[in-house]
Amino acid sequence: MALLDEYLNREQLAHELKVNPRTVMRWQNLPDGLPFVELGGRILYRRASVMEWIASKERFPNRRRRAAA
């Protein structure tokens, strides 16, 4: 196992999420943005951190609206 196996660069992450690398960059620059590591001038994303960030974006239906329908 290589030291950086659990990290992806921007292009790899974009490919896995099926988005443009500029979208990943935009997500990174949000106030509660995508966590990253800068290492030797390279931007890397740890898989576990990306999964946690995605999970933090989970939304639930408005229960009051559903109950009124």
mmJSON file of the N, C-alpha and C atoms, coordinates in Angstrom:
{"data_MODEL":{"atom_site":{
"group_PDB":["ATOM","ATOM","ATOM","ATOM","ATOM","ATOM","ATOM","ATOM","ATOM","ATOM","ATOM","ATOM","ATOM","ATOM","ATOM","ATOM","ATOM","ATOM","ATOM","ATOM","ATOM","ATOM","ATOM","ATOM","ATOM","ATOM","ATOM","ATOM","ATOM","ATOM","ATOM","ATOM","ATOM","ATOM","ATOM","ATOM","ATOM","ATOM","ATOM","ATOM","ATOM","ATOM","ATOM","ATOM","ATOM","ATOM","ATOM","ATOM","ATOM","ATOM","ATOM","ATOM","ATOM","ATOM","ATOM","ATOM","ATOM","ATOM","ATOM","ATOM","ATOM","ATOM","ATOM","ATOM","ATOM","ATOM","ATOM","ATOM","ATOM","ATOM","ATOM","ATOM","ATOM","ATOM","ATOM","ATOM","ATOM","ATOM","ATOM","ATOM","ATOM","ATOM","ATOM","ATOM","ATOM","ATOM","ATOM","ATOM","ATOM","ATOM","ATOM","ATOM","ATOM","ATOM","ATOM","ATOM","ATOM","ATOM","ATOM","ATOM","ATOM","ATOM","ATOM","ATOM","ATOM","ATOM","ATOM","ATOM","ATOM","ATOM","ATOM","ATOM","ATOM","ATOM","ATOM","ATOM","ATOM","ATOM","ATOM","ATOM","ATOM","ATOM","ATOM","ATOM","ATOM","ATOM","ATOM","ATOM","ATOM","ATOM","ATOM","ATOM","ATOM","ATOM","ATOM","ATOM","ATOM","ATOM","ATOM","ATOM","ATOM","ATOM","ATOM","ATOM","ATOM","ATOM","ATOM","ATOM","ATOM","ATOM","ATOM","ATOM","ATOM","ATOM","ATOM","ATOM","ATOM","ATOM","ATOM","ATOM","ATOM","ATOM","ATOM","ATOM","ATOM","ATOM","ATOM","ATOM","ATOM","ATOM","ATOM","ATOM","ATOM","ATOM","ATOM","ATOM","ATOM","ATOM","ATOM","ATOM","ATOM","ATOM","ATOM","ATOM","ATOM","ATOM","ATOM","ATOM","ATOM","ATOM","ATOM","ATOM","ATOM","ATOM","ATOM","ATOM","ATOM","ATOM","ATOM","ATOM","ATOM","ATOM","ATOM","ATOM","ATOM","ATOM","ATOM"],
"id":[1,2,3,4,5,6,7,8,9,10,11,12,13,14,15,16,17,18,19,20,21,22,23,24,25,26,27,28,29,30,31,32,33,34,35,36,37,38,39,40,41,42,43,44,45,46,47,48,49,50,51,52,53,54,55,56,57,58,59,60,61,62,63,64,65,66,67,68,69,70,71,72,73,74,75,76,77,78,79,80,81,82,83,84,85,86,87,88,89,90,91,92,93,94,95,96,97,98,99,100,101,102,103,104,105,106,107,108,109,110,111,112,113,114,115,116,117,118,119,120,121,122,123,124,125,126,127,128,129,130,131,132,133,134,135,136,137,138,139,140,141,142,143,144,145,146,147,148,149,150,151,152,153,154,155,156,157,158,159,160,161,162,163,164,165,166,167,168,169,170,171,172,173,174,175,176,177,178,179,180,181,182,183,184,185,186,187,188,189,190,191,192,193,194,195,196,197,198,199,200,201,202,203,204,205,206,207],
"type_symbol":["N","C","C","N","C","C","N","C","C","N","C","C","N","C","C","N","C","C","N","C","C","N","C","C","N","C","C","N","C","C","N","C","C","N","C","C","N","C","C","N","C","C","N","C","C","N","C","C","N","C","C","N","C","C","N","C","C","N","C","C","N","C","C","N","C","C","N","C","C","N","C","C","N","C","C","N","C","C","N","C","C","N","C","C","N","C","C","N","C","C","N","C","C","N","C","C","N","C","C","N","C","C","N","C","C","N","C","C","N","C","C","N","C","C","N","C","C","N","C","C","N","C","C","N","C","C","N","C","C","N","C","C","N","C","C","N","C","C","N","C","C","N","C","C","N","C","C","N","C","C","N","C","C","N","C","C","N","C","C","N","C","C","N","C","C","N","C","C","N","C","C","N","C","C","N","C","C","N","C","C","N","C","C","N","C","C","N","C","C","N","C","C","N","C","C","N","C","C","N","C","C","N","C","C","N","C","C"],
"label_atom_id":["N","CA","C","N","CA","C","N","CA","C","N","CA","C","N","CA","C","N","CA","C","N","CA","C","N","CA","C","N","CA","C","N","CA","C","N","CA","C","N","CA","C","N","CA","C","N","CA","C","N","CA","C","N","CA","C","N","CA","C","N","CA","C","N","CA","C","N","CA","C","N","CA","C","N","CA","C","N","CA","C","N","CA","C","N","CA","C","N","CA","C","N","CA","C","N","CA","C","N","CA","C","N","CA","C","N","CA","C","N","CA","C","N","CA","C","N","CA","C","N","CA","C","N","CA","C","N","CA","C","N","CA","C","N","CA","C","N","CA","C","N","CA","C","N","CA","C","N","CA","C","N","CA","C","N","CA","C","N","CA","C","N","CA","C","N","CA","C","N","CA","C","N","CA","C","N","CA","C","N","CA","C","N","CA","C","N","CA","C","N","CA","C","N","CA","C","N","CA","C","N","CA","C","N","CA","C","N","CA","C","N","CA","C","N","CA","C","N","CA","C","N","CA","C","N","CA","C","N","CA","C","N","CA","C","N","CA","C","N","CA","C"],
"label_alt_id":[null,null,null,null,null,null,null,null,null,null,null,null,null,null,null,null,null,null,null,null,null,null,null,null,null,null,null,null,null,null,null,null,null,null,null,null,null,null,null,null,null,null,null,null,null,null,null,null,null,null,null,null,null,null,null,null,null,null,null,null,null,null,null,null,null,null,null,null,null,null,null,null,null,null,null,null,null,null,null,null,null,null,null,null,null,null,null,null,null,null,null,null,null,null,null,null,null,null,null,null,null,null,null,null,null,null,null,null,null,null,null,null,null,null,null,null,null,null,null,null,null,null,null,null,null,null,null,null,null,null,null,null,null,null,null,null,null,null,null,null,null,null,null,null,null,null,null,null,null,null,null,null,null,null,null,null,null,null,null,null,null,null,null,null,null,null,null,null,null,null,null,null,null,null,null,null,null,null,null,null,null,null,null,null,null,null,null,null,null,null,null,null,null,null,null,null,null,null,null,null,null,null,null,null,null,null,null],
"label_comp_id":["MET","MET","MET","ALA","ALA","ALA","LEU","LEU","LEU","LEU","LEU","LEU","ASP","ASP","ASP","GLU","GLU","GLU","TYR","TYR","TYR","LEU","LEU","LEU","ASN","ASN","ASN","ARG","ARG","ARG","GLU","GLU","GLU","GLN","GLN","GLN","LEU","LEU","LEU","ALA","ALA","ALA","HIS","HIS","HIS","GLU","GLU","GLU","LEU","LEU","LEU","LYS","LYS","LYS","VAL","VAL","VAL","ASN","ASN","ASN","PRO","PRO","PRO","ARG","ARG","ARG","THR","THR","THR","VAL","VAL","VAL","MET","MET","MET","ARG","ARG","ARG","TRP","TRP","TRP","GLN","GLN","GLN","ASN","ASN","ASN","LEU","LEU","LEU","PRO","PRO","PRO","ASP","ASP","ASP","GLY","GLY","GLY","LEU","LEU","LEU","PRO","PRO","PRO","PHE","PHE","PHE","VAL","VAL","VAL","GLU","GLU","GLU","LEU","LEU","LEU","GLY","GLY","GLY","GLY","GLY","GLY","ARG","ARG","ARG","ILE","ILE","ILE","LEU","LEU","LEU","TYR","TYR","TYR","ARG","ARG","ARG","ARG","ARG","ARG","ALA","ALA","ALA","SER","SER","SER","VAL","VAL","VAL","MET","MET","MET","GLU","GLU","GLU","TRP","TRP","TRP","ILE","ILE","ILE","ALA","ALA","ALA","SER","SER","SER","LYS","LYS","LYS","GLU","GLU","GLU","ARG","ARG","ARG","PHE","PHE","PHE","PRO","PRO","PRO","ASN","ASN","ASN","ARG","ARG","ARG","ARG","ARG","ARG","ARG","ARG","ARG","ARG","ARG","ARG","ALA","ALA","ALA","ALA","ALA","ALA","ALA","ALA","ALA"],
"label_asym_id":["A","A","A","A","A","A","A","A","A","A","A","A","A","A","A","A","A","A","A","A","A","A","A","A","A","A","A","A","A","A","A","A","A","A","A","A","A","A","A","A","A","A","A","A","A","A","A","A","A","A","A","A","A","A","A","A","A","A","A","A","A","A","A","A","A","A","A","A","A","A","A","A","A","A","A","A","A","A","A","A","A","A","A","A","A","A","A","A","A","A","A","A","A","A","A","A","A","A","A","A","A","A","A","A","A","A","A","A","A","A","A","A","A","A","A","A","A","A","A","A","A","A","A","A","A","A","A","A","A","A","A","A","A","A","A","A","A","A","A","A","A","A","A","A","A","A","A","A","A","A","A","A","A","A","A","A","A","A","A","A","A","A","A","A","A","A","A","A","A","A","A","A","A","A","A","A","A","A","A","A","A","A","A","A","A","A","A","A","A","A","A","A","A","A","A","A","A","A","A","A","A","A","A","A","A","A","A"],
"label_entity_id":["1","1","1","1","1","1","1","1","1","1","1","1","1","1","1","1","1","1","1","1","1","1","1","1","1","1","1","1","1","1","1","1","1","1","1","1","1","1","1","1","1","1","1","1","1","1","1","1","1","1","1","1","1","1","1","1","1","1","1","1","1","1","1","1","1","1","1","1","1","1","1","1","1","1","1","1","1","1","1","1","1","1","1","1","1","1","1","1","1","1","1","1","1","1","1","1","1","1","1","1","1","1","1","1","1","1","1","1","1","1","1","1","1","1","1","1","1","1","1","1","1","1","1","1","1","1","1","1","1","1","1","1","1","1","1","1","1","1","1","1","1","1","1","1","1","1","1","1","1","1","1","1","1","1","1","1","1","1","1","1","1","1","1","1","1","1","1","1","1","1","1","1","1","1","1","1","1","1","1","1","1","1","1","1","1","1","1","1","1","1","1","1","1","1","1","1","1","1","1","1","1","1","1","1","1","1","1"],
"label_seq_id":[1,1,1,2,2,2,3,3,3,4,4,4,5,5,5,6,6,6,7,7,7,8,8,8,9,9,9,10,10,10,11,11,11,12,12,12,13,13,13,14,14,14,15,15,15,16,16,16,17,17,17,18,18,18,19,19,19,20,20,20,21,21,21,22,22,22,23,23,23,24,24,24,25,25,25,26,26,26,27,27,27,28,28,28,29,29,29,30,30,30,31,31,31,32,32,32,33,33,33,34,34,34,35,35,35,36,36,36,37,37,37,38,38,38,39,39,39,40,40,40,41,41,41,42,42,42,43,43,43,44,44,44,45,45,45,46,46,46,47,47,47,48,48,48,49,49,49,50,50,50,51,51,51,52,52,52,53,53,53,54,54,54,55,55,55,56,56,56,57,57,57,58,58,58,59,59,59,60,60,60,61,61,61,62,62,62,63,63,63,64,64,64,65,65,65,66,66,66,67,67,67,68,68,68,69,69,69],
"pdbx_PDB_ins_code":[null,null,null,null,null,null,null,null,null,null,null,null,null,null,null,null,null,null,null,null,null,null,null,null,null,null,null,null,null,null,null,null,null,null,null,null,null,null,null,null,null,null,null,null,null,null,null,null,null,null,null,null,null,null,null,null,null,null,null,null,null,null,null,null,null,null,null,null,null,null,null,null,null,null,null,null,null,null,null,null,null,null,null,null,null,null,null,null,null,null,null,null,null,null,null,null,null,null,null,null,null,null,null,null,null,null,null,null,null,null,null,null,null,null,null,null,null,null,null,null,null,null,null,null,null,null,null,null,null,null,null,null,null,null,null,null,null,null,null,null,null,null,null,null,null,null,null,null,null,null,null,null,null,null,null,null,null,null,null,null,null,null,null,null,null,null,null,null,null,null,null,null,null,null,null,null,null,null,null,null,null,null,null,null,null,null,null,null,null,null,null,null,null,null,null,null,null,null,null,null,null,null,null,null,null,null,null],
"Cartn_x":[0.843,0.0,0.887,0.65,1.418,0.89,1.736,1.414,0.196,0.036,-1.049,-2.208,-2.353,-3.414,-4.818,-5.052,-6.408,-6.676,-5.759,-5.923,-6.128,-6.911,-7.167,-6.757,-6.292,-6.088,-7.421,-7.462,-8.713,-9.332,-8.515,-9.026,-9.594,-8.91,-9.4,-10.735,-10.826,-12.069,-13.2,-12.921,-13.933,-14.417,-13.496,-13.861,-14.772,-14.431,-15.249,-16.645,-16.73,-18.021,-18.761,-18.112,-18.691,-19.06,-18.117,-18.264,-16.987,-17.036,-15.877,-14.898,-13.583,-12.619,-12.852,-13.393,-13.686,-14.807,-15.718,-16.775,-16.164,-15.213,-14.517,-13.812,-13.166,-12.478,-13.481,-14.647,-15.68,-16.169,-16.403,-16.824,-15.77,-14.512,-13.403,-13.402,-13.825,-13.775,-15.022,-16.009,-17.202,-16.841,-17.65,-17.36,-17.272,-18.126,-18.054,-17.569,-16.552,-16.125,-15.478,-15.228,-14.604,-13.216,-12.955,-11.632,-10.551,-9.369,-8.26,-6.943,-5.914,-4.548,-3.704,-2.867,-1.914,-0.557,-0.009,1.231,2.17,3.222,4.186,3.577,2.635,1.995,0.853,0.589,-0.52,-1.686,-2.889,-4.1,-4.58,-4.778,-5.23,-6.453,-7.306,-8.544,-8.549,-8.733,-8.783,-10.184,-10.259,-11.55,-12.518,-12.057,-12.933,-13.471,-12.64,-13.086,-14.111,-13.902,-14.853,-16.197,-16.172,-17.414,-18.143,-17.407,-18.023,-18.636,-17.922,-18.414,-19.71,-19.727,-20.932,-22.078,-21.803,-22.839,-23.37,-22.524,-22.967,-23.929,-23.98,-24.872,-26.241,-26.413,-27.675,-28.812,-29.915,-31.093,-32.255,-33.153,-34.326,-35.567,-36.608,-37.828,-38.421,-39.127,-39.813,-41.01,-40.938,-41.989,-43.324,-43.332,-44.595,-45.276,-44.504,-45.084,-45.661,-44.948,-45.401,-46.666,-46.758,-47.913,-49.154,-48.974,-50.105,-50.679,-49.928,-50.394,-51.425],
"Cartn_y":[-1.186,0.0,1.248,2.128,3.365,4.385,5.293,6.289,7.146,7.498,8.394,7.664,6.371,5.59,6.118,6.668,7.121,8.558,9.127,10.496,10.503,11.47,11.66,13.077,13.255,14.619,15.138,16.385,17.017,16.295,15.929,15.27,13.886,13.156,11.829,11.93,12.889,13.072,13.483,14.415,14.856,13.682,12.85,11.676,10.737,10.461,9.56,10.122,11.447,12.078,12.475,12.266,12.603,14.08,14.932,16.383,16.944,18.191,18.884,19.21,19.156,19.529,20.946,21.836,23.198,23.177,22.223,22.072,21.666,20.75,20.338,21.553,22.354,23.551,24.523,24.665,25.555,25.047,23.734,23.148,23.381,23.287,23.491,24.92,25.867,27.274,27.777,26.901,27.298,27.55,28.367,28.608,27.312,26.346,25.048,24.0,24.379,23.632,22.292,21.661,20.35,20.395,19.542,19.561,19.048,19.628,19.239,19.393,18.812,18.93,19.482,20.459,20.95,20.37,19.602,18.894,19.095,19.83,20.077,20.777,21.687,22.417,21.661,20.44,19.644,19.681,19.706,19.641,18.189,17.641,16.26,16.212,15.238,15.059,13.659,13.562,12.254,11.679,10.445,9.804,9.897,9.58,9.586,10.987,12.005,13.389,13.812,13.39,13.715,13.05,11.803,11.093,11.771,12.221,12.932,14.25,14.96,16.24,16.029,15.008,14.702,14.355,13.543,13.168,14.389,15.386,16.598,17.424,17.159,17.876,17.215,16.087,15.352,16.205,16.179,16.946,16.003,16.413,15.604,16.38,15.686,16.374,17.168,18.206,19.024,18.224,17.787,16.938,17.645,18.935,19.667,19.722,19.94,20.012,18.656,17.586,16.251,15.895,16.295,15.987,16.736,17.927,18.747,18.24,17.486,17.019,15.929],
"Cartn_z":[0.0,0.0,0.0,-0.959,-1.062,-0.057,0.32,1.336,0.977,-0.289,-0.7,-1.38,-1.118,-1.764,-1.495,-0.315,0.003,-0.441,-1.215,-1.709,-3.22,-3.675,-5.1,-5.486,-6.716,-7.191,-7.745,-8.127,-8.561,-9.758,-10.715,-11.915,-11.591,-10.73,-10.34,-9.603,-8.678,-7.925,-8.858,-9.759,-10.714,-11.565,-11.987,-12.797,-12.01,-10.745,-9.927,-9.674,-9.501,-9.222,-10.495,-11.637,-12.948,-13.051,-12.623,-12.738,-13.346,-13.715,-14.261,-13.126,-13.372,-12.334,-11.789,-12.604,-12.115,-11.073,-11.176,-10.172,-8.838,-8.864,-7.642,-7.029,-7.864,-7.374,-6.741,-7.367,-6.831,-5.475,-5.367,-4.093,-3.021,-3.391,-2.46,-1.918,-2.734,-2.343,-1.638,-1.408,-0.662,0.8,1.511,2.933,3.761,3.481,4.165,3.164,2.425,1.249,1.479,0.373,0.292,0.932,1.935,2.57,1.617,1.729,0.861,1.59,1.012,1.518,0.386,0.699,-0.3,0.06,-0.862,-0.604,-1.791,-1.561,-2.632,-3.829,-3.581,-4.656,-5.319,-4.865,-5.405,-4.43,-4.966,-4.166,-4.172,-2.979,-2.841,-1.937,-2.185,-1.428,-0.841,0.476,1.124,0.955,0.479,0.195,1.374,2.573,3.756,4.023,3.854,4.08,3.039,1.794,0.731,1.031,1.472,1.796,2.956,3.97,5.099,4.629,3.743,3.247,2.456,1.617,0.846,1.796,2.81,3.778,4.516,4.757,5.461,4.611,3.317,2.403,2.3,2.995,2.93,3.477,2.772,3.182,3.381,4.231,4.533,4.119,3.681,3.26,4.416,4.052,5.048,5.567,6.799,7.354,7.407,7.702,7.778,6.416,5.373,4.038,3.641,3.938,3.595,4.381,5.646,6.482,6.012,5.454,5.012,3.695,2.961,1.628,1.705],
"occupancy":[1.0,1.0,1.0,1.0,1.0,1.0,1.0,1.0,1.0,1.0,1.0,1.0,1.0,1.0,1.0,1.0,1.0,1.0,1.0,1.0,1.0,1.0,1.0,1.0,1.0,1.0,1.0,1.0,1.0,1.0,1.0,1.0,1.0,1.0,1.0,1.0,1.0,1.0,1.0,1.0,1.0,1.0,1.0,1.0,1.0,1.0,1.0,1.0,1.0,1.0,1.0,1.0,1.0,1.0,1.0,1.0,1.0,1.0,1.0,1.0,1.0,1.0,1.0,1.0,1.0,1.0,1.0,1.0,1.0,1.0,1.0,1.0,1.0,1.0,1.0,1.0,1.0,1.0,1.0,1.0,1.0,1.0,1.0,1.0,1.0,1.0,1.0,1.0,1.0,1.0,1.0,1.0,1.0,1.0,1.0,1.0,1.0,1.0,1.0,1.0,1.0,1.0,1.0,1.0,1.0,1.0,1.0,1.0,1.0,1.0,1.0,1.0,1.0,1.0,1.0,1.0,1.0,1.0,1.0,1.0,1.0,1.0,1.0,1.0,1.0,1.0,1.0,1.0,1.0,1.0,1.0,1.0,1.0,1.0,1.0,1.0,1.0,1.0,1.0,1.0,1.0,1.0,1.0,1.0,1.0,1.0,1.0,1.0,1.0,1.0,1.0,1.0,1.0,1.0,1.0,1.0,1.0,1.0,1.0,1.0,1.0,1.0,1.0,1.0,1.0,1.0,1.0,1.0,1.0,1.0,1.0,1.0,1.0,1.0,1.0,1.0,1.0,1.0,1.0,1.0,1.0,1.0,1.0,1.0,1.0,1.0,1.0,1.0,1.0,1.0,1.0,1.0,1.0,1.0,1.0,1.0,1.0,1.0,1.0,1.0,1.0,1.0,1.0,1.0,1.0,1.0,1.0],
"B_iso_or_equiv":[0.0,0.0,0.0,0.0,0.0,0.0,0.0,0.0,0.0,0.0,0.0,0.0,0.0,0.0,0.0,0.0,0.0,0.0,0.0,0.0,0.0,0.0,0.0,0.0,0.0,0.0,0.0,0.0,0.0,0.0,0.0,0.0,0.0,0.0,0.0,0.0,0.0,0.0,0.0,0.0,0.0,0.0,0.0,0.0,0.0,0.0,0.0,0.0,0.0,0.0,0.0,0.0,0.0,0.0,0.0,0.0,0.0,0.0,0.0,0.0,0.0,0.0,0.0,0.0,0.0,0.0,0.0,0.0,0.0,0.0,0.0,0.0,0.0,0.0,0.0,0.0,0.0,0.0,0.0,0.0,0.0,0.0,0.0,0.0,0.0,0.0,0.0,0.0,0.0,0.0,0.0,0.0,0.0,0.0,0.0,0.0,0.0,0.0,0.0,0.0,0.0,0.0,0.0,0.0,0.0,0.0,0.0,0.0,0.0,0.0,0.0,0.0,0.0,0.0,0.0,0.0,0.0,0.0,0.0,0.0,0.0,0.0,0.0,0.0,0.0,0.0,0.0,0.0,0.0,0.0,0.0,0.0,0.0,0.0,0.0,0.0,0.0,0.0,0.0,0.0,0.0,0.0,0.0,0.0,0.0,0.0,0.0,0.0,0.0,0.0,0.0,0.0,0.0,0.0,0.0,0.0,0.0,0.0,0.0,0.0,0.0,0.0,0.0,0.0,0.0,0.0,0.0,0.0,0.0,0.0,0.0,0.0,0.0,0.0,0.0,0.0,0.0,0.0,0.0,0.0,0.0,0.0,0.0,0.0,0.0,0.0,0.0,0.0,0.0,0.0,0.0,0.0,0.0,0.0,0.0,0.0,0.0,0.0,0.0,0.0,0.0,0.0,0.0,0.0,0.0,0.0,0.0],
"pdbx_formal_charge":[null,null,null,null,null,null,null,null,null,null,null,null,null,null,null,null,null,null,null,null,null,null,null,null,null,null,null,null,null,null,null,null,null,null,null,null,null,null,null,null,null,null,null,null,null,null,null,null,null,null,null,null,null,null,null,null,null,null,null,null,null,null,null,null,null,null,null,null,null,null,null,null,null,null,null,null,null,null,null,null,null,null,null,null,null,null,null,null,null,null,null,null,null,null,null,null,null,null,null,null,null,null,null,null,null,null,null,null,null,null,null,null,null,null,null,null,null,null,null,null,null,null,null,null,null,null,null,null,null,null,null,null,null,null,null,null,null,null,null,null,null,null,null,null,null,null,null,null,null,null,null,null,null,null,null,null,null,null,null,null,null,null,null,null,null,null,null,null,null,null,null,null,null,null,null,null,null,null,null,null,null,null,null,null,null,null,null,null,null,null,null,null,null,null,null,null,null,null,null,null,null,null,null,null,null,null,null],
"auth_seq_id":[1,1,1,2,2,2,3,3,3,4,4,4,5,5,5,6,6,6,7,7,7,8,8,8,9,9,9,10,10,10,11,11,11,12,12,12,13,13,13,14,14,14,15,15,15,16,16,16,17,17,17,18,18,18,19,19,19,20,20,20,21,21,21,22,22,22,23,23,23,24,24,24,25,25,25,26,26,26,27,27,27,28,28,28,29,29,29,30,30,30,31,31,31,32,32,32,33,33,33,34,34,34,35,35,35,36,36,36,37,37,37,38,38,38,39,39,39,40,40,40,41,41,41,42,42,42,43,43,43,44,44,44,45,45,45,46,46,46,47,47,47,48,48,48,49,49,49,50,50,50,51,51,51,52,52,52,53,53,53,54,54,54,55,55,55,56,56,56,57,57,57,58,58,58,59,59,59,60,60,60,61,61,61,62,62,62,63,63,63,64,64,64,65,65,65,66,66,66,67,67,67,68,68,68,69,69,69],
"auth_comp_id":["MET","MET","MET","ALA","ALA","ALA","LEU","LEU","LEU","LEU","LEU","LEU","ASP","ASP","ASP","GLU","GLU","GLU","TYR","TYR","TYR","LEU","LEU","LEU","ASN","ASN","ASN","ARG","ARG","ARG","GLU","GLU","GLU","GLN","GLN","GLN","LEU","LEU","LEU","ALA","ALA","ALA","HIS","HIS","HIS","GLU","GLU","GLU","LEU","LEU","LEU","LYS","LYS","LYS","VAL","VAL","VAL","ASN","ASN","ASN","PRO","PRO","PRO","ARG","ARG","ARG","THR","THR","THR","VAL","VAL","VAL","MET","MET","MET","ARG","ARG","ARG","TRP","TRP","TRP","GLN","GLN","GLN","ASN","ASN","ASN","LEU","LEU","LEU","PRO","PRO","PRO","ASP","ASP","ASP","GLY","GLY","GLY","LEU","LEU","LEU","PRO","PRO","PRO","PHE","PHE","PHE","VAL","VAL","VAL","GLU","GLU","GLU","LEU","LEU","LEU","GLY","GLY","GLY","GLY","GLY","GLY","ARG","ARG","ARG","ILE","ILE","ILE","LEU","LEU","LEU","TYR","TYR","TYR","ARG","ARG","ARG","ARG","ARG","ARG","ALA","ALA","ALA","SER","SER","SER","VAL","VAL","VAL","MET","MET","MET","GLU","GLU","GLU","TRP","TRP","TRP","ILE","ILE","ILE","ALA","ALA","ALA","SER","SER","SER","LYS","LYS","LYS","GLU","GLU","GLU","ARG","ARG","ARG","PHE","PHE","PHE","PRO","PRO","PRO","ASN","ASN","ASN","ARG","ARG","ARG","ARG","ARG","ARG","ARG","ARG","ARG","ARG","ARG","ARG","ALA","ALA","ALA","ALA","ALA","ALA","ALA","ALA","ALA"],
"auth_asym_id":["A","A","A","A","A","A","A","A","A","A","A","A","A","A","A","A","A","A","A","A","A","A","A","A","A","A","A","A","A","A","A","A","A","A","A","A","A","A","A","A","A","A","A","A","A","A","A","A","A","A","A","A","A","A","A","A","A","A","A","A","A","A","A","A","A","A","A","A","A","A","A","A","A","A","A","A","A","A","A","A","A","A","A","A","A","A","A","A","A","A","A","A","A","A","A","A","A","A","A","A","A","A","A","A","A","A","A","A","A","A","A","A","A","A","A","A","A","A","A","A","A","A","A","A","A","A","A","A","A","A","A","A","A","A","A","A","A","A","A","A","A","A","A","A","A","A","A","A","A","A","A","A","A","A","A","A","A","A","A","A","A","A","A","A","A","A","A","A","A","A","A","A","A","A","A","A","A","A","A","A","A","A","A","A","A","A","A","A","A","A","A","A","A","A","A","A","A","A","A","A","A","A","A","A","A","A","A"],
"auth_atom_id":["N","CA","C","N","CA","C","N","CA","C","N","CA","C","N","CA","C","N","CA","C","N","CA","C","N","CA","C","N","CA","C","N","CA","C","N","CA","C","N","CA","C","N","CA","C","N","CA","C","N","CA","C","N","CA","C","N","CA","C","N","CA","C","N","CA","C","N","CA","C","N","CA","C","N","CA","C","N","CA","C","N","CA","C","N","CA","C","N","CA","C","N","CA","C","N","CA","C","N","CA","C","N","CA","C","N","CA","C","N","CA","C","N","CA","C","N","CA","C","N","CA","C","N","CA","C","N","CA","C","N","CA","C","N","CA","C","N","CA","C","N","CA","C","N","CA","C","N","CA","C","N","CA","C","N","CA","C","N","CA","C","N","CA","C","N","CA","C","N","CA","C","N","CA","C","N","CA","C","N","CA","C","N","CA","C","N","CA","C","N","CA","C","N","CA","C","N","CA","C","N","CA","C","N","CA","C","N","CA","C","N","CA","C","N","CA","C","N","CA","C","N","CA","C","N","CA","C","N","CA","C","N","CA","C","N","CA","C","N","CA","C"],
"pdbx_PDB_model_num":[1,1,1,1,1,1,1,1,1,1,1,1,1,1,1,1,1,1,1,1,1,1,1,1,1,1,1,1,1,1,1,1,1,1,1,1,1,1,1,1,1,1,1,1,1,1,1,1,1,1,1,1,1,1,1,1,1,1,1,1,1,1,1,1,1,1,1,1,1,1,1,1,1,1,1,1,1,1,1,1,1,1,1,1,1,1,1,1,1,1,1,1,1,1,1,1,1,1,1,1,1,1,1,1,1,1,1,1,1,1,1,1,1,1,1,1,1,1,1,1,1,1,1,1,1,1,1,1,1,1,1,1,1,1,1,1,1,1,1,1,1,1,1,1,1,1,1,1,1,1,1,1,1,1,1,1,1,1,1,1,1,1,1,1,1,1,1,1,1,1,1,1,1,1,1,1,1,1,1,1,1,1,1,1,1,1,1,1,1,1,1,1,1,1,1,1,1,1,1,1,1,1,1,1,1,1,1]
}}}
